[in-house]
């Protein structure tokens, strides 16, 4: 097993156990579906069994006989009840603009077609099973290459430019070694263990929604928009979230339907989607295709990078991740060409899934680098070193900090890379073929405007209020540490209120922005309190100074509300935040600089010579992400990220029936994720790094840094073990048998 | 449907409740008894988030009917700590950071407690395979194994 305890190094806070940990290990932590509401009715969805067509009729006779049935809502009674949602990419809230129950049209498999309401969950489910829906089906397009799929250039979709520089043809002509290959990544679903639940309760014309959310202020405004009611009539309660990974970051159609159901019945409604329904009611990571060409001269300097990609989206919505924004800028290269295409098919709208652009887009690039290195007879780490840069090649902007090679050096040392025999299939242990591979990882450092209120009592108790979210990331603890340090009190005296739209707004818990953005605003509020107490900027605050300050002021508590806007933010950023919108700034989106966190990932695979069973006995990663507020929770996030990466490389794929465009393995028996028995040594190294520009505290995000490079590191290790380049994920044993 | 009267013991206390014949034990615990520590993750016995013990045997409460608890002894996460004193497994999970979002944690703790009751000195491999029925998506697998091994050692010393 790996060494566990992260030690405090330079520019890191002290490792601290979760302040909410006790509530979690005793079962007391209240997740959204754990809240009791008086005498609720239960909702169960009937979902579409076709992916494209029209509903021609309902037969409710059998369902109507089920004891306890209260009502069944369909488009026949609900048309117009839900207002048209605005898509998040168009400046709105919704993860899809598809409005179920607004008409007979079916846009995708698993679309909600009826809401069954009953006195008990069991009655609602039984009646839902007995609702007969007849449809006129049309041939759906499932994915790339399906008849009826339509392709558009992503450059036409709002906001995207294909980054490019130099002359790609000249660059390829100048190369001594080139790779020209096609790659593919599969559909994946987030599958947080917590199901998608919604409980709605009305008090008069005020609605309270208990729903796990990564953006409570966004959900509040999005639901208000869909119901046509004022946003201040809606409150979202979500103090604990049982995993999200992007799936709870935009408004799904379920919430407005549950709210309307509760209003119709005049009593609270509880809705718990089944695991299967979550696959089509929420979002997913769409499958991608890539054509990548990479050239390097005899010295190993890149001369050309061409990255063309295709992404799947739904018919009405242009969801786009466009990871070429990152791949075009990751290494020094004078000639870069990129182009992204969107392919519209008859599926639900995809959405953010942990490291949305980087996971599918770094896979081809980091595999191709391994291949070019081999052609040049260079170690793959050395090839990356020769193309490391402090200036991105597209606009020539400087990186604020970049510790990529330091991460490679530390991870290589920990892994024992120097003992690697470079030739493929040259390391063997009995029946097991051993392969060692590595890859870079990176994730943009973005921030968004945030607000918070901090209260300090004379006796040293502190309360922080901000509608940020802890998805398991450790936000409760890290934010308490920031306030405690700033106000000179023990962490145990700080209470943190998060996950409630009645609190001052914070941005989406997505894009790895929470710690940097929300710590920044909390520090700002704390500094205002320090100023009131007469403590100058650099002085330590101790109980004596605090009490003296309070006595001078003659008050029992001091509270400060603060607003923070990151570098590059527009003045209206805070207004937008109050309207439930997060405006992320950073990464490659700035005009004067580029900011990313980096890491290096090393994987050992063992592949059985006869059965081709693939085991992963070792994964080592080294990561640098500016100031680390809490090394203990940061370590957990990065370790979890590496295991996500192994899962993505070897296990996960949502399978589809190409004829009907329906998901096949929409359950935990068939959607493969690793279990305890699949994972062995996972080592995380935190590399100290100081960045004085990203924000006043020097914090970068790291929640999505761990799982980006792993796909390629595993694929490169599989090549090293077997001599086979597998360019289509996931790498399962059948791909090694042929 | 006629309601069924059930007399059972939960975490050592005698409990009486009335449930429907088709209601799962998980729904009874969560919706009727307010014991929301057991979580629903799949309803098919694949994720282990709803783990409880019935007469000492580890069980997915989503696969058992509430009526079947009659005359049995049920153990849930709510019975694991003694008042304010955490069970060694709970303490070690905190120390080793063996939890993130926490939704799988109650089920994993119940499963780990059951594992150690049957095998007080498990090997690392036995822990990995013994807990293979509990999915953690965040994922804290290595830390979970370490915490269980550490707790087992402490419990043997006690």
Interface residues (C-beta under 8 A of the other chain):
Chain A: X1 X2 X4 X17 X18 X20 X21 X22 X23 X24 X25 X26 X27 X28 X29 X30 X31 X33 X34 X36 X67 X120 X121 X122 X126 X191 X192 X193 X194 X195 X240 X241 X242 X243 X244 X245 X272 X274 X275 X471 X472 X473 X474 X632 X633 X635 X636 X637 X639 X640 X643 X644 X647 X667 X668 X669 X673 X674 X675 X676 X677 X678 X679 X680 X681 X682
Chain B: X1 X20 X22 X23 X27 X30 X31 X34 X35 X36 X37 X38 X39 X40 X41 X42 X43 X44 X46 X47 X49 X76 X77 X78 X80 X81 X86 X90 X93 X94 X95 X96 X97 X99 X100 X101 X102 X103 X104 X105 X106 X109 X124 X127 X128 X129 X131 X132 X133 X134 X135 X136 X137 X138 X139 X140 X141 X142 X143 X144 X145 X146
